[in-house]
């Protein structure tokens, strides 16, 4: 199945003619079950990309032509009543598990970022955009942010110039918006 035919957020996994996507989503679901003893409620997906004319802006100040590729990041997600984020990766030998509270400011390590720091960027960015008074509401109470159990799977090669970190940030943002029932316009 072409990457353009797979939606960004969906409840059940898409089926393709050769069963490749179906097998992948089944494996992600199995990993989710082994970590959280339940099934994911939804999946979020963000493709990697290639910039056809170099980086984000070329040397003359012109915009470039980014293009999505078939390799992607997929998050399997279930919503929690408690405001905690639990992350694990299907490649657990290379990427360790991580969890944090969502009741206070989310700390992101920038001097030596780990894979989960990129996921946290997407979560934090959406929370700060949708709840500008985070971590405290206008009345001084903590904001209502739902927690998530997440299993991340990626096929975008790391450090290959295909925006694997951007795909991870975008996938986290999509998952956070869906879990909290928030919507942003395309302009936002």
RACORKA-V960594 format. One record per pair of residues at least 24 apart in sequence whose C-alpha atoms are under 10 Angstrom apart, sorted by sequence separation. I is the first residue (numbers start at 1). J is the second residue. D is the distance in Angstrom with one decimal. If there is no record, write none. Layout:
# RACORKA-V960594
i j d
I J D
I J D
This chain:
# RACORKA-V960594
i j d
46 70 9.7
47 71 5.9
48 72 5.2
46 71 8.9
47 72 4.0
48 73 7.5
102 127 9.5
150 175 9.0
46 72 5.6
47 73 6.2
89 115 9.2
45 72 6.8
46 73 5.4
47 74 8.6
89 116 9.2
148 175 8.9
12 40 9.2
45 73 5.7
46 74 6.7
88 116 8.6
148 176 8.2
11 40 8.5
12 41 8.4
13 42 8.7
44 73 8.2
45 74 4.5
46 75 9.0
87 116 7.4
105 134 7.5
106 135 8.9
147 176 8.9
11 41 6.3
12 42 6.7
13 43 7.6
44 74 5.6
45 75 6.4
104 134 7.8
105 135 5.8
146 176 8.6
10 41 9.0
11 42 4.2
12 43 7.4
43 74 6.7
44 75 5.1
45 76 9.0
103 134 8.6
104 135 5.1
105 136 9.4
145 176 9.1
148 179 7.5
10 42 5.7
11 43 6.1
43 75 5.5
44 76 6.7
87 119 8.8
102 134 9.8
103 135 6.2
104 136 8.0
147 179 8.1
148 180 9.7
9 42 7.1
10 43 5.4
11 44 8.9
42 75 8.4
43 76 4.6
44 77 7.8
87 120 9.8
102 135 8.2
103 136 8.3
119 152 9.4
146 179 7.0
147 180 8.8
9 43 5.7
10 44 6.6
42 76 6.1
43 77 6.0
145 179 9.0
146 180 6.1
8 43 8.1
9 44 4.4
10 45 8.6
40 75 9.2
41 76 7.5
42 77 5.5
43 78 8.9
85 120 9.2
145 180 6.7
146 181 9.7
7 43 9.6
8 44 5.6
9 45 6.3
40 76 5.5
41 77 5.8
42 78 6.8
116 152 9.7
144 180 8.8
7 44 8.3
8 45 4.8
9 46 9.0
39 76 8.7
40 77 5.0
41 78 4.9
42 79 9.2
7 45 7.4
8 46 6.4
39 77 8.4
40 78 4.9
41 79 7.3
85 123 9.4
104 142 8.1
6 45 8.2
7 46 9.1
8 47 8.9
39 78 7.4
40 79 8.5
103 142 6.4
104 143 9.2
6 46 9.7
38 78 8.5
102 142 9.6
103 143 7.3
6 47 9.9
102 143 9.2
103 144 8.4
3 45 9.7
36 78 9.1
102 144 9.2
103 145 7.6
3 46 9.4
4 47 9.1
32 75 9.8
102 145 6.9
103 146 9.6
3 47 7.4
32 76 7.1
102 146 7.9
103 147 9.6
121 165 10.0
122 166 9.1
125 169 9.0
126 170 9.8
31 76 9.4
32 77 8.4
102 147 7.0
121 166 9.8
122 167 9.7
124 169 9.7
125 170 9.9
28 74 8.7
32 78 9.3
101 147 8.3
102 148 9.6
118 164 9.7
119 165 8.4
122 168 7.7
123 169 7.8
126 172 8.8
127 173 8.7
28 75 8.6
29 76 7.1
100 147 9.6
118 165 6.2
119 166 9.3
121 168 9.0
122 169 4.4
123 170 9.0
125 172 9.5
126 173 5.8
130 177 8.7
28 76 7.1
29 77 9.6
117 165 9.6
118 166 7.9
119 167 9.3
120 168 9.3
121 169 6.0
122 170 6.0
123 171 9.2
124 172 9.2
125 173 7.3
126 174 8.5
25 74 8.8
99 148 9.8
115 164 10.0
116 165 9.9
118 167 9.2
119 168 5.8
120 169 7.5
121 170 9.0
122 171 7.4
123 172 5.6
124 173 8.2
126 175 9.7
127 176 7.9
24 74 9.9
25 75 10.0
36 86 9.4
99 149 9.1
115 165 8.0
118 168 6.3
119 169 5.1
122 172 4.9
123 173 5.3
126 176 6.9
127 177 8.3
130 180 9.8
25 76 8.7
35 86 10.0
99 150 9.9
117 168 9.6
118 169 5.4
119 170 8.2
121 172 7.9
122 173 4.4
123 174 8.6
125 176 9.6
126 177 6.9
131 182 10.0
35 87 9.7
36 88 10.0
116 168 8.8
117 169 8.9
118 170 9.2
119 171 7.8
120 172 7.4
121 173 8.2
122 174 8.1
123 175 8.1
124 176 9.0
130 182 7.3
35 88 8.0
115 168 8.4
116 169 9.5
118 171 10.0
119 172 5.3
120 173 8.9
122 175 8.9
123 176 5.8
127 180 9.4
130 183 8.4
35 89 10.0
97 151 9.5
115 169 10.0
118 172 8.4
119 173 8.1
122 176 7.9
123 177 8.5
130 184 8.2
122 177 9.9
127 182 9.5
129 184 9.0
32 88 8.7
116 172 9.9
126 182 9.0
31 88 9.2
32 89 9.4
95 152 9.9
126 183 9.8
31 89 8.7
32 90 8.7
126 184 9.1
31 90 6.6
129 188 8.8
30 90 9.9
83 143 9.7
91 151 9.9
92 152 10.0
28 89 9.4
83 144 7.9
84 145 8.8
85 146 8.7
86 147 8.0
87 148 8.3
88 149 8.5
89 150 8.3
90 151 6.7
91 152 8.6
28 90 7.1
82 144 9.8
83 145 6.0
84 146 7.5
85 147 5.3
86 148 6.2
87 149 6.3
88 150 6.4
89 151 5.4
90 152 6.2
91 153 7.4
27 90 8.8
82 145 8.6
83 146 5.1
84 147 4.4
85 148 5.0
86 149 4.9
87 150 4.9
88 151 5.0
89 152 4.7
90 153 5.4
91 154 8.7
4 68 8.2
6 70 9.9
81 145 9.1
82 146 6.5
83 147 4.1
84 148 6.4
85 149 6.2
86 150 6.0
87 151 6.0
88 152 6.3
89 153 6.0
90 154 8.2
3 68 8.0
4 69 8.7
9 74 9.5
11 76 9.5
80 145 9.7
81 146 6.1
82 147 5.5
83 148 7.7
84 149 8.2
85 150 7.7
86 151 8.5
87 152 7.4
88 153 9.0
89 154 8.6
3 69 7.0
4 70 8.0
8 74 9.1
9 75 9.4
10 76 9.9
11 77 9.7
80 146 6.1
81 147 6.3
82 148 8.5
2 69 9.2
3 70 4.9
9 76 10.0
79 146 6.6
80 147 4.6
81 148 8.5
2 70 6.8
3 71 7.9
79 147 5.8
80 148 5.3
1 70 9.0
3 72 8.3
78 147 8.5
79 148 4.6
80 149 7.1
77 147 10.0
78 148 5.6
79 149 6.5
77 148 6.4
78 149 5.3
79 150 8.9
76 148 9.8
77 149 5.6
78 150 6.8
76 149 8.1
77 150 4.7
78 151 9.4
75 149 9.7
76 150 5.6
77 151 6.7
75 150 6.2
76 151 5.2
77 152 8.9
74 150 9.8
75 151 5.6
76 152 6.5
74 151 8.2
75 152 4.5
76 153 8.4
74 152 5.8
75 153 6.4
73 152 7.0
74 153 5.2
75 154 8.7
73 153 5.8
74 154 6.2
72 153 8.4
73 154 4.3
74 155 8.8
72 154 5.7
73 155 6.5
71 154 7.6
72 155 5.4
73 156 6.9
71 155 5.1
72 156 5.4
70 155 8.7
71 156 4.9
72 157 9.2
70 156 8.6
71 157 8.1
69 156 8.9
72 162 9.8
71 162 8.9
72 163 9.7
73 164 7.7
72 164 7.9
73 165 9.4
69 162 8.4
71 164 9.1
73 166 9.7
74 167 9.1
75 168 8.9
68 162 9.2
73 167 6.1
74 168 8.3
67 162 9.9
68 163 9.8
72 167 7.0
73 168 6.1
71 167 9.7
72 168 8.7
73 169 9.5
75 171 6.8
79 175 9.9
73 170 9.0
74 171 6.9
75 172 7.5
78 175 9.6
79 176 9.6
73 171 6.7
74 172 9.2
77 175 7.2
72 171 9.2
73 172 9.4
75 174 9.4
76 175 8.6
77 176 9.3
79 178 9.6
80 179 9.0
75 175 7.3
79 179 6.1
74 175 9.6
77 178 9.6
78 179 7.8
79 180 8.5
77 179 8.1
48 154 9.5
55 161 9.4
43 150 9.4
45 152 9.8
47 154 9.3
48 155 8.7
49 156 8.9
54 161 9.9
41 149 9.9
43 151 9.5
44 152 9.5
45 153 9.6
46 154 9.5
47 155 9.1
48 156 6.0
40 149 8.3
43 152 9.7
45 154 9.6
47 156 7.9
48 157 8.9
40 150 8.2
50 160 9.9
51 161 8.8
38 149 9.9
40 151 8.8
50 161 7.2
51 162 8.2
49 161 8.4
50 162 5.3
51 163 9.2
36 149 7.3
48 161 9.3
49 162 5.2
50 163 7.2
35 149 9.0
36 150 8.9
48 162 5.6
49 163 5.8
35 150 9.3
36 151 9.3
47 162 9.3
48 163 5.4
49 164 8.1
35 151 8.4
47 163 8.7
48 164 5.8
32 149 8.5
47 164 8.4
48 165 8.6
49 166 8.8
32 150 7.5
33 151 9.6
46 164 9.5
48 166 7.5
49 167 8.0
32 151 5.8
47 166 9.0
48 167 5.5
31 151 7.3
32 152 9.1
46 166 8.7
47 167 5.9
48 168 8.8
31 152 9.5
46 167 5.3
47 168 8.9
29 151 8.5
31 153 9.7
45 167 8.4
46 168 7.2
48 170 9.9
28 151 7.2
45 168 8.9
46 169 8.8
47 170 8.9
28 152 8.0
46 170 6.2
47 171 8.5
28 153 7.0
45 170 8.3
46 171 5.1
27 153 9.6
44 170 9.3
45 171 5.5
46 172 8.9
44 171 5.9
45 172 8.8
46 173 9.7
25 153 9.4
43 171 9.4
44 172 7.8
46 174 8.4
24 153 9.1
44 173 9.1
45 174 7.8
44 174 6.2
45 175 8.4
43 174 9.4
44 175 5.5
43 175 7.5
44 176 9.3
42 175 8.5
44 178 8.5
43 178 9.5
42 178 8.6
42 179 8.7
41 179 9.2
8 170 9.9
9 171 9.1
8 171 8.2
9 174 7.2
8 174 7.5
9 175 7.6
8 175 9.3
9 177 9.9
10 178 9.5
9 178 7.7
